[in-house]
Amino acid sequence: TSSAEVKENRNTGNLEDHPIPSNERARGGTPSSKRKRPLEEGNNGHFCKLQLIWKKVSWSVTPKNALVQLHELKPGLQYKMVSQTGPVHAPVFAVAVEVNGLTFEGTGPTKKKAKMRAAELALKSFVQFPNACQAHFAMGNCINPSTDFTSDQADFPDTLFKEFEPSTHSEDFSVYNPVNNEFLSTACRHGRLLCHTLDIMGHAKQSKHKIVSKAEGEQNPVVLLNELRSGLRYVCLSETVEKQHIKSFVMAVRVDGRTFEGSGRSKKLAKGQAAQAALQALFNIRLPSHIPSRSKCHHLPQDFADSIYQMVAQKFQELTDNFTSMHARHKTLAGIVMTKGLDIRQAQVIVLSSGTKCINGEYINDQGLAVNDCHAEIVARRAFVHFLYSQLELHLSKRREDWERSIFVRLKEGGYRLRENILFHLYVSTSPCGDARLNSPYEITTDLNSSKHIVKKYRGHLRTKIESGEGTIPVRCHNAAQTWDGVLLGEQLITMSCTDKIARWNILGLQGALLSSFIEPMYLHSIIVGSLYHTGHLSRVMSHRIEDIGQLPASYRRNQLLLSGVSHADARQPGKSPGFSVNWIVGNTDLEVINAMTGKRTCGSPSRLCKHMFFTRWAKLHGKLSTRTPSHGEMPSVYSEAKLVAQTYQSVKQQLFKAFQKAGLGTWVKKPPEQDQFLLTV
């Protein structure tokens, strides 16, 4: 607070109800008889005194701003400049501070105000009242303000208020007497209720697990989580203002030692997402969306999405020598960024890829040495699997430091899971091919009615890519498998669209069948699309096409992605797509280049992302690492048999395919089975 505000607060004692002299005249020469009458005695007078007390108690005792208060409670905190956005004449600064393991981010037109806002958010996470007097007043303890609230005799822990300035205005509490108590009872009861709700007394005693009935499943996620774990505190980690003054909030809650975050246009929506995440992870409870239909799409904060895009673009610029390399040419660029929570400061680009084509049928390989699909999103997923193998291989080491470097932790019941609060975000420079791109502005014909009819007829339908070309067509065949000899004789090799594959990842996870023997399903947290982005349509094709998939086994779920576009998308690049695909994985210095037509490196050797390479790495882990699946004799020597080891994964995959068929969206077409019947060669 400013010095002027402090003076005003300290002089409120002069505002007591005194009689007005009859000869006193108001401003402008109006006789005093025309002035407002003094406050009448009785209940109304006491009520006004009560209002005055509330005003004085709130801040008069503590004329310290949030920075000073936070420094007294938590000395030695480091404030870090996160970003500066906006035009030169109206900049917006973002400053962050870490308190009690949580990062709070404040924004403002100056660094000072942003720093102040961050301190306020941090204080609100563990201090409910600005000073000791207000706290005791709200709790119903009407005591002498000269009491040392930081002594051992205080009724509440010193984390609530510590070394705040004591009051010097004993007259402020002159109305605290038995006669006036009846007028304060309502406020006191409200204060007690507020105290218990926010759990300022510390960690609440955990309640036992409850069996959720059908009626409970229809509740708000915050209410339901509170029934399962009472007394939880929700903390606002950041509050940002996006374009057109739209606010975005990030809320966090700690349950059973794990932190869950949610974001939304309001604190209520963000709390709901955080609670829903906790319910899914801890209790395997999935509640139906309570958001209105027009707001069913969950969004990332715009500044966060823009930061993800900039990180991917900058990394690609770095790897291609400022876009001067011949391999910088691309029509679609994709990348996966790993973050800890929604803290962009700890973000790391882990994979990059480009490409828009698939293998030619004549180059199909029966030894797993060729990459079939070289679209950027698919190559990024395969590069991500390569990264997961590297993280699991750290657990082969006997050194504990290597285990700590891994993103995985071992489970007591067998296998591994992702460390807490690690999130993965996929950036794609253009909307994924398939149904997600049908509503793009470049695909609307001049005959608007005809266009609408075509889109409506095939809306949500499974689609396949055109061999050695671009674009997709609806699935036409009813046979789920292609034949090897048919493809070699010239039959078109069918590959499912990127939209459909991402929808599959939302159920099965990104890890694939082989890694499902070792790790829990791993899902994307968000997708950021550079261009051809249609919010509602993208959400529908990614999640809502398979709402009736039914109950899924433990650790599997129907993942709800956060979606976002970017503020300044790259310009559309007309012309023919390059015939190559590039990929990069963190820890490597150079790009790997794949000939999209043959599925192999330009030099003719197999890619590090091919099936054979993954099978070899899986075999090295088998028998050495803890698994999630029971062992049944010797290690499989055939690739197709190794994939069947993850029985739960295979059953969920069949459940997904049946859900597509039941919804009338078509049949998922598989590659010829001969492609996976190769032996492991070391």
C-alpha positions in Angstrom: 0.0 0.0 0.0 1.1 3.6 -0.6 2.0 6.1 2.1 -1.2 8.0 1.4 -3.3 4.8 1.9 -1.4 4.2 5.1 -2.3 7.6 6.4 -5.9 7.1 5.5 -6.0 3.8 7.3 -4.3 5.2 10.4 -6.5 8.2 10.7 -9.8 6.3 10.5 -10.2 6.9 14.2 -11.0 10.5 13.4 -14.1 9.4 11.6 -16.0 8.5 14.8 -19.6 9.9 15.1 -19.3 13.4 16.7 -22.1 16.0 16.9 -21.9 18.7 14.3 -21.8 22.3 15.6 -24.9 24.3 14.5 -22.8 27.1 13.2 -20.7 24.9 10.9 -21.5 25.3 7.2 -21.0 22.9 4.5 -19.0 23.4 1.4 -20.5 25.9 -0.9 -22.2 27.9 1.8 -25.1 25.5 2.4 -26.4 25.8 5.9 -25.6 23.0 8.3 -29.3 22.2 8.7 -29.2 20.9 5.1 -26.5 18.4 5.8 -27.2 14.7 6.3 -28.4 13.9 9.8 -26.0 12.2 12.2 -26.4 8.5 12.5 -29.2 7.4 14.8 -28.6 5.4 17.8 -29.8 1.9 18.2 -29.2 -1.1 15.9 -28.4 1.1 12.9 -25.7 2.9 14.8 -24.1 -0.3 15.9 -24.2 -1.7 12.4 -22.3 1.3 11.1 -19.8 0.9 13.8 -19.4 -2.7 12.8 -18.7 -1.7 9.2 -16.1 0.8 10.4 -14.4 -1.9 12.5 -14.2 -4.2 9.6 -12.6 -1.5 7.5 -10.1 -0.6 10.2 -9.2 -4.1 11.2 -8.6 -5.2 7.7 -5.5 -3.2 6.9 -4.9 -0.5 9.5 -2.8 -2.9 11.6 -0.6 -3.9 8.7 0.4 -1.0 6.5 2.8 -3.4 4.6 2.5 -4.4 1.1 2.5 -8.0 -0.1 6.3 -8.0 -0.9 7.2 -7.0 2.7 4.8 -9.5 4.2 6.0 -12.3 2.1 9.6 -11.5 2.9 8.9 -11.6 6.6 7.2 -14.9 6.3 9.6 -16.5 3.7 12.9 -14.6 3.7 15.4 -15.1 0.9 12.9 -15.7 -2.0 14.1 -15.2 -5.5 11.9 -13.4 -8.0 12.6 -14.2 -11.6 11.6 -12.3 -14.8 9.7 -14.8 -17.0 8.7 -12.8 -20.0 7.9 -9.4 -21.5 5.0 -9.2 -24.0 2.9 -6.6 -25.6 3.8 -3.5 -27.6 6.5 -1.0 -26.6 4.0 1.6 -25.3 2.1 -1.0 -23.3 4.3 -3.8 -22.1 3.2 -6.7 -20.0 5.8 -8.1 -17.6 5.6 -11.6 -16.0 7.5 -12.3 -12.8 7.5 -15.6 -10.9 8.5 -16.6 -7.4 8.7 -20.2 -5.9 7.1 -20.7 -2.4 6.6 -24.0 -0.7 7.4 -25.9 -3.9 4.8 -24.0 -6.0 5.6 -21.4 -8.6 3.4 -18.3 -8.6 3.4 -15.9 -11.6 2.2 -12.4 -11.6 1.7 -10.0 -14.5 1.5 -6.2 -14.7 2.4 -3.1 -16.7 5.6 -2.7 -14.7 8.1 -5.2 -13.2 7.3 -3.9 -9.8 3.5 -4.5 -10.1 4.1 -7.9 -11.6 6.4 -8.7 -8.7 3.7 -7.4 -6.3 1.0 -9.6 -7.9 3.2 -12.7 -7.7 3.7 -12.0 -4.0 0.0 -11.6 -3.4 -0.8 -14.9 -5.1 1.9 -16.6 -3.0 0.5 -15.1 0.2 -3.0 -16.2 -0.6 -1.9 -19.7 -0.8 -1.0 -20.0 2.9 -2.1 -16.7 4.6 -5.9 -16.2 4.8 -5.9 -12.9 6.7 -3.6 -9.9 6.3 -3.0 -9.5 10.0 -3.5 -11.2 13.3 -6.4 -9.0 14.5 -8.5 -9.8 11.5 -7.8 -13.5 11.9 -8.8 -13.6 15.5 -11.8 -11.4 14.8 -13.0 -13.8 12.0 -12.4 -16.7 14.3 -14.6 -15.1 17.0 -11.9 -14.4 19.4 -12.6 -10.8 20.4 -9.5 -10.2 22.5 -7.2 -7.3 23.3 -5.2 -6.4 20.2 -2.1 -5.8 22.3 -1.8 -9.6 22.7 1.4 -11.0 21.2 0.0 -13.1 18.4 3.3 -14.7 17.7 3.7 -16.1 21.2 3.3 -19.8 22.0 -0.1 -19.0 23.5 -1.6 -18.1 20.2 -4.5 -20.2 19.1 -3.3 -20.6 15.6 0.0 -21.5 13.9 2.4 -18.7 13.2 2.3 -19.5 9.5 -1.1 -17.7 9.6 0.5 -14.4 10.7 4.0 -13.8 11.8 5.5 -10.6 13.1 2.9 -8.3 11.6 2.8 -4.8 13.1 0.8 -4.7 16.4 -2.1 -2.4 16.7 -1.7 0.9 18.5 -5.3 1.9 18.3 -7.0 0.3 21.3 -10.0 2.5 20.8 -10.7 0.6 17.5 -12.2 -2.2 19.6 -14.2 -0.1 22.0 -17.4 -1.7 20.8 -16.4 -5.2 21.9 -18.7 -5.6 24.8 -21.5 -8.0 25.7 -24.1 -5.6 24.4 -22.6 -5.6 20.9 -21.7 -9.3 20.7 -25.1 -10.1 19.2 -24.4 -7.9 16.2 -21.0 -9.6 15.6 -22.2 -13.2 15.9 -23.1 -13.5 12.2 -19.7 -12.2 11.1 -18.0 -14.5 13.6 -19.9 -17.6 12.4 -19.0 -16.7 8.8 -15.4 -16.3 9.8 -15.3 -19.7 11.4 -16.9 -21.3 8.4 -14.4 -19.6 6.1 -11.5 -20.8 8.2 -12.5 -24.4 8.2 -13.3 -24.3 4.5 -9.8 -23.1 3.5 -8.0 -25.4 6.0 -5.8 -22.7 7.5 -5.1 -25.1 10.4 -2.8 -27.2 8.3 -3.2 -30.6 6.6 -6.6 -32.1 7.1 -6.9 -35.6 8.3 -7.3 -37.8 5.3 -10.6 -39.7 5.1 -10.8 -43.3 4.1 -11.5 -44.3 0.5 -15.2 -44.2 -0.4 -17.0 -46.2 -3.0 -18.5 -43.6 -5.4 -22.2 -44.3 -6.1 -23.9 -43.3 -9.3 -25.4 -40.3 -7.7 -22.0 -39.1 -6.4 -20.6 -39.5 -9.9 -22.9 -36.8 -11.1 -21.4 -34.2 -8.7 -19.1 -31.4 -9.4 -15.5 -32.7 -9.3 -14.5 -30.2 -6.6 -17.3 -31.3 -4.4 -16.7 -35.0 -5.0 -13.0 -34.7 -4.3 -13.7 -32.8 -1.1 -15.8 -35.7 0.1 -13.0 -38.1 -0.6 -10.3 -35.9 0.8 -11.7 -33.1 3.0 -10.1 -29.8 3.7 -8.1 -29.4 0.5 -6.5 -26.1 -0.4 -6.6 -24.8 -4.0 -3.8 -22.4 -4.9 -3.8 -19.9 -7.9 -0.4 -20.4 -9.5 -0.8 -17.8 -12.3 -3.3 -15.3 -13.6 -2.7 -14.0 -17.1 -4.6 -11.6 -19.4 -4.8 -12.7 -23.0 -6.1 -10.9 -26.1 -9.4 -9.0 -25.7 -8.8 -8.9 -22.0 -9.7 -12.5 -21.5 -8.3 -13.9 -18.3 -6.7 -17.3 -17.8 -6.0 -19.0 -14.5 -3.9 -21.9 -13.4 -5.0 -23.6 -10.1 -3.3 -26.3 -8.2 -4.3 -28.7 -5.4 -2.2 -31.2 -3.4 -3.7 -34.6 -2.7 -2.0 -37.5 -1.1 1.4 -35.9 -1.6 0.8 -35.3 -5.4 0.1 -32.0 -7.0 -2.5 -31.6 -9.7 -3.0 -28.5 -11.9 -5.8 -27.2 -14.0 -6.3 -24.2 -16.3 -9.4 -22.3 -17.4 -11.0 -18.9 -18.1 -12.1 -18.6 -14.5 -10.7 -19.9 -11.2 -13.8 -22.1 -10.9 -13.1 -23.9 -14.2 -9.4 -24.2 -13.4 -10.3 -25.7 -9.9 -12.6 -28.1 -11.6 -9.9 -29.3 -14.0 -7.4 -29.8 -11.2 -10.0 -31.7 -9.1 -10.9 -33.8 -12.2 -7.2 -34.7 -12.7 -6.9 -35.8 -9.1 -10.0 -37.9 -9.3 -8.8 -39.7 -12.4 -5.3 -40.3 -11.2 -6.0 -41.3 -7.6 -9.5 -42.8 -7.7 -10.0 -43.7 -11.4 -13.2 -41.6 -11.4 -14.3 -39.9 -14.6 -17.1 -37.3 -14.4 -19.1 -36.0 -17.3 -18.2 -32.5 -18.4 -20.2 -29.8 -16.5 -19.1 -27.1 -19.0 -21.8 -25.7 -21.3 -21.8 -27.3 -24.8 -20.3 -24.3 -26.5 -17.4 -24.3 -24.0 -16.6 -28.0 -24.1 -13.2 -27.4 -25.6 -10.5 -27.0 -22.9 -7.9 -24.4 -23.8 -4.3 -23.8 -22.9 -3.4 -20.2 -21.8 -2.6 -18.4 -25.0 0.8 -17.2 -23.9 1.8 -20.7 -22.9 0.8 -22.1 -26.3 2.7 -19.3 -28.0 5.8 -20.2 -25.9 5.6 -23.8 -26.9 5.4 -22.8 -30.6 8.4 -20.4 -30.3 10.5 -23.1 -28.6 9.9 -25.6 -31.4 10.5 -23.0 -34.1 13.7 -21.8 -32.5 15.1 -25.4 -32.0 14.3 -26.2 -35.7 16.0 -22.9 -36.7 19.1 -23.9 -34.6 19.2 -27.4 -36.2 18.9 -26.2 -39.7 21.6 -23.4 -39.5 19.0 -20.6 -39.4 16.9 -22.3 -42.1 19.7 -22.4 -44.6 20.1 -26.2 -44.7 18.4 -28.0 -47.6 16.5 -30.0 -45.0 14.9 -27.0 -43.6 12.2 -27.2 -46.3 8.9 -28.5 -44.9 5.2 -28.2 -45.2 4.5 -29.6 -41.7 6.6 -29.3 -38.7 5.9 -31.1 -35.4 7.6 -31.2 -32.0 6.9 -32.4 -28.5 7.8 -30.3 -25.5 8.2 -31.6 -21.9 7.2 -29.3 -19.0 6.9 -29.6 -15.3 3.4 -28.5 -14.6 2.6 -25.4 -16.7 5.9 -23.8 -15.9 7.3 -22.7 -19.2 10.7 -21.9 -17.6 11.5 -25.6 -17.2 10.2 -26.5 -20.6 12.4 -28.6 -22.9 12.0 -29.6 -26.6 12.6 -33.3 -26.7 11.7 -34.3 -30.3 11.3 -32.6 -33.6 10.1 -33.8 -37.0 8.9 -32.8 -40.4 7.2 -34.6 -43.3 3.9 -35.1 -45.2 4.2 -38.4 -47.1 4.0 -42.2 -46.6 6.0 -45.1 -48.0 5.3 -46.4 -51.5 3.8 -49.9 -51.5 6.6 -51.5 -53.4 9.1 -50.6 -50.6 7.1 -52.2 -47.8 9.5 -54.2 -45.6 9.0 -57.6 -43.9 12.0 -57.1 -41.5 10.8 -54.0 -39.8 13.5 -51.9 -41.4 11.3 -49.2 -43.0 9.2 -46.4 -41.5 5.7 -46.6 -43.1 4.3 -43.2 -42.2 6.5 -40.1 -42.5 3.9 -37.5 -41.6 5.4 -35.1 -39.1 3.0 -35.9 -36.2 3.7 -39.7 -36.6 7.4 -39.3 -36.8 7.3 -37.1 -33.7 5.5 -39.9 -31.9 8.1 -42.5 -33.0 10.9 -40.1 -31.9 9.1 -39.8 -28.6 9.1 -43.6 -28.2 12.9 -43.5 -28.9 13.2 -40.9 -26.0 11.2 -43.2 -23.7 13.5 -46.1 -24.3 16.5 -43.8 -23.4 14.8 -42.9 -20.1 14.0 -46.5 -19.3 17.6 -47.6 -20.1 18.8 -45.2 -17.3 17.3 -47.8 -14.9 19.7 -50.4 -16.1 22.5 -48.5 -14.4 23.6 -49.4 -10.9 24.1 -45.8 -10.0 21.2 -44.1 -8.2 22.1 -40.7 -9.9 21.1 -42.2 -13.2 17.7 -43.4 -11.8 17.1 -39.9 -10.5 17.7 -38.5 -14.0 15.0 -40.6 -15.6 11.5 -39.4 -16.0 10.3 -42.7 -14.7 10.0 -44.1 -11.2 9.6 -47.7 -10.3 6.3 -49.0 -9.0 6.1 -51.4 -6.1 3.6 -53.7 -7.9 5.9 -53.8 -10.9 6.7 -51.6 -13.9 7.3 -47.9 -14.0 5.3 -44.7 -14.2 5.9 -41.1 -15.1 7.2 -38.8 -12.4 4.7 -36.4 -10.9 3.7 -33.2 -12.7 5.6 -34.0 -16.0 3.5 -33.0 -19.0 4.0 -33.4 -22.8 2.7 -30.9 -25.4 2.5 -31.6 -29.1 3.0 -28.7 -31.5 1.9 -29.2 -35.2 2.3 -26.4 -37.7 -1.0 -27.3 -39.4 -4.1 -29.2 -38.5 -3.6 -33.0 -38.6 -4.7 -34.6 -41.9 -8.0 -36.4 -41.8 -11.3 -35.4 -40.3 -9.7 -32.6 -38.2 -8.8 -30.7 -41.4 -12.2 -31.0 -43.1 -13.4 -27.6 -41.8 -10.3 -25.7 -42.9 -10.9 -22.6 -45.0 -9.0 -23.9 -47.9 -11.2 -26.9 -48.4 -14.6 -25.1 -48.8 -15.7 -25.1 -52.4 -17.5 -22.3 -54.3 -20.7 -24.5 -54.1 -21.3 -23.9 -50.4 -24.3 -26.2 -50.2 -22.5 -29.1 -51.9 -19.5 -28.6 -49.6 -21.7 -28.7 -46.5 -23.4 -31.8 -47.7 -20.1 -33.6 -48.3 -18.7 -32.6 -44.9 -21.8 -33.6 -43.1 -22.0 -37.0 -44.7 -18.4 -38.0 -43.8 -18.1 -36.0 -40.5 -16.2 -37.9 -38.0 -15.5 -40.8 -40.4 -12.2 -42.7 -40.3 -10.0 -41.6 -43.2 -6.9 -43.0 -44.9 -3.9 -41.2 -46.5 -3.2 -41.3 -50.2 -0.1 -43.4 -51.0 2.9 -41.3 -51.9 0.7 -38.2 -52.0 -1.2 -35.7 -49.8 -4.7 -35.6 -48.6 -7.1 -38.2 -47.2 -10.2 -40.2 -48.3 -12.9 -41.9 -46.2 -12.4 -45.6 -45.3 -14.1 -47.6 -48.0 -13.2 -51.2 -47.3 -14.9 -53.4 -44.7 -11.9 -55.7 -44.4 -9.7 -54.7 -41.4 -6.4 -56.1 -42.9 -4.6 -55.6 -46.2 -2.8 -58.5 -47.9 0.9 -58.6 -48.6 0.7 -60.0 -52.1 -2.0 -57.6 -53.0 0.2 -54.6 -52.1 3.2 -56.0 -54.0 1.0 -56.5 -57.1 0.0 -52.8 -57.1 -2.9 -52.5 -54.6 -2.7 -49.2 -52.8 -1.1 -49.4 -49.3 -3.5 -47.9 -46.9 -2.4 -45.8 -43.9 -4.8 -44.3 -41.4 -4.9 -40.5 -41.1 -3.1 -38.5 -38.5 -6.4 -37.4 -36.9 -7.4 -41.0 -36.3 -4.0 -42.0 -35.0 -4.0 -39.1 -32.5 -7.5 -40.1 -31.4 -6.1 -43.6 -30.9 -3.2 -42.2 -28.7 -5.9 -40.5 -26.6 -7.1 -44.0 -25.5 -4.0 -46.2 -25.8 -1.3 -43.7 -25.0 1.8 -42.8 -27.0 4.1 -45.6 -25.8 2.9 -48.4 -28.1 2.4 -52.1 -27.5 6.1 -53.0 -26.7 6.7 -50.4 -24.0 3.3 -51.1 -22.4 5.0 -54.2 -20.9 7.1 -51.8 -18.8 5.3 -48.5 -18.3 1.8 -47.1 -17.7 0.0 -45.4 -20.6 1.5 -42.0 -21.4 -0.8 -39.3 -22.8 -0.4 -35.9 -24.3 -1.5 -33.0 -22.1 -2.1 -30.6 -25.0 -2.0 -30.0 -28.8 -1.0 -26.6 -30.2 -1.9 -26.2 -33.9 -0.3 -23.5 -36.0 -2.8 -23.1 -38.9 -6.1 -24.5 -40.2 -7.2 -24.6 -36.6 -10.9 -25.0 -35.8 -11.5 -25.2 -32.1 -14.8 -27.1 -31.8 -14.1 -29.4 -34.7 -10.7 -30.4 -33.5 -12.0 -31.2 -30.0 -14.8 -33.3 -31.5 -12.7 -35.5 -33.7 -10.0 -36.0 -31.0 -12.2 -37.0 -28.1 -16.0 -36.9 -28.7 -16.2 -39.5 -31.5 -15.6 -42.3 -29.0 -17.5 -41.1 -26.0 -19.3 -44.5 -25.8 -16.1 -46.6 -25.7 -17.2 -48.0 -22.3 -15.3 -48.7 -19.1 -11.5 -48.9 -19.5 -9.1 -50.9 -17.4 -7.1 -49.2 -14.7 -4.4 -46.7 -15.8 -6.2 -46.3 -19.2 -8.5 -43.4 -19.8 -10.2 -41.3 -22.5 -7.7 -38.5 -22.4 -9.1 -34.9 -22.6 -6.6 -32.8 -24.5 -6.1 -29.1 -24.0 -6.3 -27.4 -27.3 -4.9 -24.1 -28.6 -3.9 -22.2 -31.7 -1.1 -19.7 -31.9 -1.3 -15.9 -32.0 0.8 -15.5 -35.2 0.7 -18.6 -37.4 3.3 -19.2 -40.1 2.2 -18.4 -43.6 0.8 -21.2 -45.7 3.5 -22.7 -47.9 2.1 -23.5 -51.3 3.9 -25.9 -53.7 5.0 -29.5 -53.7 6.0 -31.1 -50.5 9.6 -32.3 -50.1 10.1 -36.1 -50.5 12.0 -36.4 -47.2 11.3 -36.4 -43.5 13.6 -35.2 -40.7 13.7 -36.1 -37.0 15.7 -35.0 -34.0 15.7 -36.4 -30.4 17.2 -34.6 -27.4 20.7 -35.7 -26.7 21.5 -35.8 -30.4 23.3 -33.1 -32.3 22.1 -33.7 -35.9 18.9 -34.3 -37.8 18.2 -37.8 -39.2 16.9 -37.6 -42.8 14.5 -40.3 -44.1 13.4 -40.8 -47.6 9.6 -40.8 -47.3 9.2 -42.9 -50.4 11.4 -45.8 -49.1 11.0 -45.4 -45.4 14.8 -45.6 -44.9 17.6 -43.1 -44.5 18.8 -41.3 -47.6 22.0 -43.5 -47.5 19.9 -46.7 -47.5 20.4 -47.8 -43.9 17.4 -48.3 -41.6 16.2 -45.4 -39.4 16.6 -45.3 -35.7 12.8 -45.1 -35.5 12.0 -48.3 -37.4 10.3 -51.3 -35.8 13.4 -53.5 -35.8 15.4 -50.9 -33.8 12.7 -50.6 -31.2 12.4 -54.4 -31.0 16.1 -54.7 -30.4 16.0 -52.1 -27.5 13.0 -53.8 -26.0 14.8 -57.1 -26.0 17.7 -55.6 -24.0 15.3 -54.3 -21.4 13.3 -57.6 -21.1 14.4 -59.7 -18.2 16.4 -56.8 -16.6 13.7 -54.3 -15.7 10.5 -54.8 -13.7 7.5 -55.3 -15.9 3.8 -54.6 -15.6 2.9 -58.0 -17.2 3.4 -61.5 -15.7 6.3 -63.5 -17.3 5.3 -66.5 -19.4 8.5 -68.3 -20.1 11.2 -67.2 -22.5 11.3 -63.8 -24.3 9.4 -63.8 -27.6 11.7 -63.9 -30.6 9.1 -62.7 -33.1 8.0 -59.0 -33.2 4.3 -59.7 -33.4 4.4 -62.1 -30.4 6.3 -59.5 -28.4 3.5 -57.0 -29.0 1.0 -59.5 -27.7 2.7 -59.7 -24.3 0.9 -56.4 -23.3 -2.5 -58.1 -23.1 -4.3 -55.2 -21.6 -3.1 -52.9 -24.3 -4.3 -55.3 -27.0 -7.7 -55.6 -25.4 -8.2 -51.8 -25.1 -7.1 -51.5 -28.8 -9.8 -53.9 -29.8 -12.3 -52.1 -27.6 -11.4 -48.8 -29.5 -11.8 -50.3 -32.9 -15.2 -51.7 -32.0 -16.2 -48.3 -30.7 -15.4 -46.7 -34.0 -17.5 -49.4 -35.8 -20.4 -49.1 -33.4 -20.5 -45.3 -34.0 -20.7 -46.0 -37.7 -17.4 -44.3 -38.4 -15.8 -47.1 -40.3 -13.3 -49.9 -39.9 -9.7 -49.4 -38.8 -7.5 -50.8 -41.5 -4.3 -52.6 -40.5 -1.1 -53.2 -42.4 -0.5 -56.8 -43.8 0.2 -59.1 -40.8 3.4 -60.4 -42.6 5.0 -57.0 -41.8 5.3 -57.8 -38.1 6.4 -61.5 -38.4 10.1 -60.9 -38.4 12.7 -62.4 -36.0 15.0 -60.6 -33.7 18.5 -60.5 -34.9 21.2 -59.1 -32.6 
